[in-house]
């Protein structure tokens, strides 16, 4: 099993992989699955049906996979699933799903900093960073490579697109489309995430096309439907622009 401190309370039905390190005074409930090479610090609760993939690190004093803060929850069998190599810092609360979707899902290589709350039925993509004190309402979706600045709050059912970077203290009550920077109060478009996209291999031509498309949508005098039509016509076949169009078309809460 690895190095497991004798003060832990571990349910008989919990499954623990190889080379797992578990510090002092943790509670690991029934039907938890912990894969290989996981490190868990001190004073954590790992709730029933939680699944933790290879190479994750959980630091101290967190509540991982406990029942959601939702009055509709009736004790149904739901999960929290945490992807490979995800890091969870101190005083984090991650709730498992409800009957609505059955699970809360956290992707691979995610960094969840101190004091973050992820509510029931959220979907967090790969390589996401949630900075200190971020709070996500239920059913929030955060796509790959997004970064949410410290103390940002996200209203239930909102979506944040790929490669987005949000300023600290952002209040998100509508959907945030891919590839952009956003900040201020109320939250608004501040440009594209040029530095982040460059670091992740987007060419200058790809970044220029994304910037031009968003100039039509956010900075022109065209109304949103006409600007979207113009974007579709001018950038037909561009896969990044197609992702932007698809995100906007499918938005239920509207775009910031």
C-alpha positions as CSV (number, residue, x, y, z in Angstrom):
1,X,0.0,0.0,0.0
2,X,2.8,2.4,0.7
3,X,3.2,4.7,3.8
4,X,-0.1,5.0,5.7
5,X,-0.1,6.5,9.2
6,X,-1.8,4.4,11.9
7,X,-4.1,7.2,13.0
8,X,-6.2,7.0,9.8
9,X,-9.7,5.6,9.7
10,X,-10.1,3.7,6.4
11,X,-13.2,1.8,5.5
12,X,-12.8,-1.9,4.7
13,X,-14.4,-1.4,1.2
14,X,-11.9,1.4,0.2
15,X,-9.4,0.4,-2.5
16,X,-5.9,1.8,-2.2
17,X,-3.3,1.4,-4.9
18,X,0.4,1.0,-4.8
19,X,2.9,3.5,-3.5
20,X,0.2,5.6,-1.8
21,X,1.2,7.9,1.0
22,X,-1.4,8.9,3.6
23,X,-0.6,11.2,6.5
24,X,-2.2,11.4,9.9
25,X,-5.9,11.6,10.9
26,X,-7.6,11.2,7.6
27,X,-11.0,9.6,7.2
28,X,-11.5,7.5,4.0
29,X,-15.1,6.3,3.6
30,X,-16.7,3.3,2.0
31,X,-16.2,2.6,-1.7
32,X,-13.4,5.1,-2.2
33,X,-10.9,4.2,-5.0
34,X,-7.4,5.6,-4.7
35,X,-5.1,4.7,-7.5
36,X,-1.3,4.4,-7.5
37,X,1.3,7.0,-6.5
38,X,-1.2,9.2,-4.7
39,X,-0.1,11.5,-1.8
40,X,-2.6,12.6,0.9
41,X,-1.6,14.9,3.7
42,X,-3.2,15.2,7.2
43,X,-6.8,15.8,8.4
44,X,-8.7,15.2,5.2
45,X,-12.0,13.5,4.6
46,X,-12.4,11.5,1.4
47,X,-16.1,10.9,1.0
48,X,-17.9,7.8,-0.2
49,X,-17.7,6.8,-3.9
50,X,-14.8,9.2,-4.6
51,X,-12.3,8.1,-7.3
52,X,-8.8,9.5,-7.3
53,X,-6.6,8.8,-10.3
54,X,-2.8,8.1,-10.4
55,X,-0.3,10.6,-9.2
56,X,-2.7,13.1,-7.4
57,X,-1.6,15.1,-4.5
58,X,-4.0,16.2,-1.7
59,X,-2.5,18.4,0.9
60,X,-4.2,19.1,4.3
61,X,-7.6,19.8,5.9
62,X,-9.9,19.3,2.8
63,X,-13.3,17.8,2.3
64,X,-13.1,15.7,-0.8
65,X,-16.2,14.1,-2.4
66,X,-18.7,14.6,0.5
67,X,-22.5,15.0,-0.1
68,X,-23.5,18.1,-2.0
69,X,-25.0,21.2,-0.5
70,X,-28.3,20.7,-2.4
71,X,-31.7,20.2,-0.7
72,X,-32.7,18.0,-3.6
73,X,-30.0,15.5,-2.8
74,X,-31.6,12.3,-1.5
75,X,-28.6,10.2,-0.6
76,X,-28.3,8.7,-4.1
77,X,-25.1,7.0,-5.2
78,X,-23.1,9.6,-7.0
79,X,-19.4,10.3,-7.5
80,X,-16.5,12.7,-7.4
81,X,-13.9,11.7,-10.0
82,X,-10.5,13.3,-9.9
83,X,-8.1,12.9,-12.9
84,X,-4.4,12.1,-13.0
85,X,-1.8,14.3,-11.4
86,X,-4.3,16.8,-10.1
87,X,-3.1,18.9,-7.1
88,X,-5.5,19.9,-4.3
89,X,-4.2,22.4,-1.7
90,X,-5.4,23.2,1.8
91,X,-9.0,23.8,2.9
92,X,-10.6,22.8,-0.3
93,X,-14.2,21.5,-0.6
94,X,-15.2,19.3,-3.5
95,X,-18.8,18.0,-3.5
96,X,-19.9,14.8,-5.3
97,X,-22.7,14.9,-7.9
98,X,-26.4,14.7,-7.6
99,X,-29.0,12.6,-9.4
100,X,-29.0,15.2,-12.2
101,X,-25.7,14.0,-13.7
102,X,-24.4,11.5,-11.3
103,X,-21.0,12.9,-10.8
104,X,-18.7,15.9,-10.3
105,X,-15.7,15.5,-12.6
106,X,-12.2,17.1,-12.3
107,X,-9.8,16.6,-15.2
108,X,-6.1,15.8,-15.4
109,X,-3.2,18.1,-14.3
110,X,-5.6,20.5,-12.5
111,X,-4.3,22.8,-9.8
112,X,-6.9,23.6,-7.1
113,X,-5.5,26.2,-4.7
114,X,-6.3,27.0,-1.1
115,X,-9.9,27.5,0.0
116,X,-11.6,26.6,-3.4
117,X,-15.1,25.3,-3.4
118,X,-16.4,23.1,-6.3
119,X,-20.1,22.3,-6.0
120,X,-22.1,19.3,-7.2
121,X,-22.2,18.3,-10.8
122,X,-19.4,20.6,-12.0
123,X,-17.2,19.6,-14.9
124,X,-13.6,20.8,-14.7
125,X,-11.4,20.2,-17.8
126,X,-7.7,19.3,-18.0
127,X,-4.9,21.7,-17.0
128,X,-7.3,24.1,-15.3
129,X,-6.1,26.4,-12.5
130,X,-8.5,27.6,-9.8
131,X,-6.7,30.2,-7.7
132,X,-7.2,30.7,-3.9
133,X,-10.9,31.1,-2.8
134,X,-12.5,30.5,-6.1
135,X,-16.1,29.3,-5.6
136,X,-18.1,27.4,-8.3
137,X,-21.9,26.9,-8.1
138,X,-23.6,23.7,-9.1
139,X,-23.4,22.5,-12.7
140,X,-20.6,24.9,-13.7
141,X,-18.3,23.8,-16.6
142,X,-14.7,25.0,-16.8
143,X,-13.0,23.9,-20.0
144,X,-9.3,23.0,-20.6
145,X,-6.5,25.4,-19.7
146,X,-8.8,28.0,-18.1
147,X,-7.4,30.0,-15.2
148,X,-9.8,31.6,-12.7
149,X,-8.2,34.4,-10.6
150,X,-8.4,34.5,-6.8
151,X,-11.7,34.9,-5.1
152,X,-13.7,34.6,-8.3
153,X,-17.3,33.3,-8.0
154,X,-19.2,31.4,-10.8
155,X,-23.0,31.3,-10.8
156,X,-24.6,27.9,-11.2
157,X,-24.9,26.5,-14.8
158,X,-22.3,29.0,-16.2
159,X,-19.6,27.9,-18.6
160,X,-16.1,29.1,-19.0
161,X,-14.4,28.2,-22.3
162,X,-10.9,26.9,-23.2
163,X,-7.8,29.0,-22.5
164,X,-9.8,31.7,-20.7
165,X,-8.0,33.8,-18.1
166,X,-10.2,35.6,-15.6
167,X,-9.1,38.5,-13.3
168,X,-9.1,38.1,-9.6
169,X,-12.5,38.8,-7.9
170,X,-14.4,38.2,-11.1
171,X,-18.2,37.6,-10.7
172,X,-19.3,35.2,-13.5
173,X,-23.1,35.2,-14.1
174,X,-23.0,34.5,-17.8
175,X,-20.9,32.3,-20.1
176,X,-17.3,33.2,-20.9
177,X,-16.3,32.2,-24.5
178,X,-12.9,30.5,-25.3
179,X,-9.5,32.1,-25.7
180,X,-10.2,35.5,-24.0
181,X,-9.1,37.6,-21.0
182,X,-12.0,39.0,-18.9
183,X,-12.3,41.2,-15.9
184,X,-13.8,44.4,-14.4
185,X,-17.3,44.8,-12.9
186,X,-19.5,43.7,-14.4
187,X,-17.3,41.1,-16.1
188,X,-16.4,42.0,-19.7
189,X,-14.1,41.1,-22.5
190,X,-10.6,42.5,-22.2
191,X,-8.9,41.0,-25.2
192,X,-7.7,37.6,-26.2
193,X,-5.3,35.5,-24.0
194,X,-2.4,36.2,-26.3
195,X,0.4,35.1,-23.9
196,X,-1.4,31.9,-22.8
197,X,-2.2,30.9,-26.4
198,X,1.4,31.6,-27.5
199,X,2.7,29.4,-24.7
200,X,0.4,26.6,-25.8
201,X,1.5,26.6,-29.4
202,X,-1.0,28.8,-31.2
203,X,0.6,30.5,-34.2
204,X,0.5,34.2,-34.8
205,X,-1.9,33.6,-37.6
206,X,-4.3,31.6,-35.4
207,X,-4.1,34.3,-32.7
208,X,-4.8,37.1,-35.2
209,X,-7.9,35.3,-36.5
210,X,-9.2,34.8,-33.0
211,X,-8.6,38.4,-32.2
212,X,-10.3,39.6,-35.4
213,X,-13.4,37.4,-34.8
214,X,-13.8,38.8,-31.3
215,X,-13.4,42.3,-32.5
216,X,-16.5,41.8,-34.6
217,X,-18.4,40.2,-31.7
218,X,-17.4,42.5,-28.8
219,X,-15.9,45.7,-30.3
220,X,-18.0,46.5,-33.4
221,X,-21.3,48.2,-33.7
222,X,-22.9,45.1,-35.1
223,X,-25.5,43.3,-32.9
224,X,-24.5,39.9,-31.7
225,X,-26.5,37.8,-34.2
226,X,-25.2,39.8,-37.2
227,X,-21.6,39.8,-35.9
228,X,-21.8,36.0,-35.4
229,X,-23.1,35.6,-39.0
230,X,-20.2,37.7,-40.3
231,X,-17.7,35.6,-38.3
232,X,-19.2,32.4,-39.7
233,X,-18.9,33.6,-43.3
234,X,-15.4,35.1,-43.0
235,X,-13.7,32.3,-41.0
236,X,-15.4,29.3,-42.5
237,X,-13.4,26.1,-41.8
238,X,-11.2,27.6,-39.1
239,X,-11.4,25.1,-36.2
240,X,-10.7,27.6,-33.5
241,X,-13.4,30.0,-34.7
242,X,-15.7,27.1,-35.1
243,X,-15.2,26.4,-31.4
244,X,-16.1,30.0,-30.6
245,X,-19.2,29.9,-32.7
246,X,-20.3,26.6,-31.3
247,X,-19.8,27.9,-27.7
248,X,-21.9,31.0,-28.4
249,X,-24.6,29.1,-30.2
250,X,-25.0,26.7,-27.3
251,X,-24.9,29.2,-24.5
252,X,-28.0,29.0,-22.3
253,X,-27.1,31.9,-19.9
254,X,-25.9,34.3,-22.6
255,X,-22.4,35.7,-23.2
256,X,-20.6,38.2,-21.0
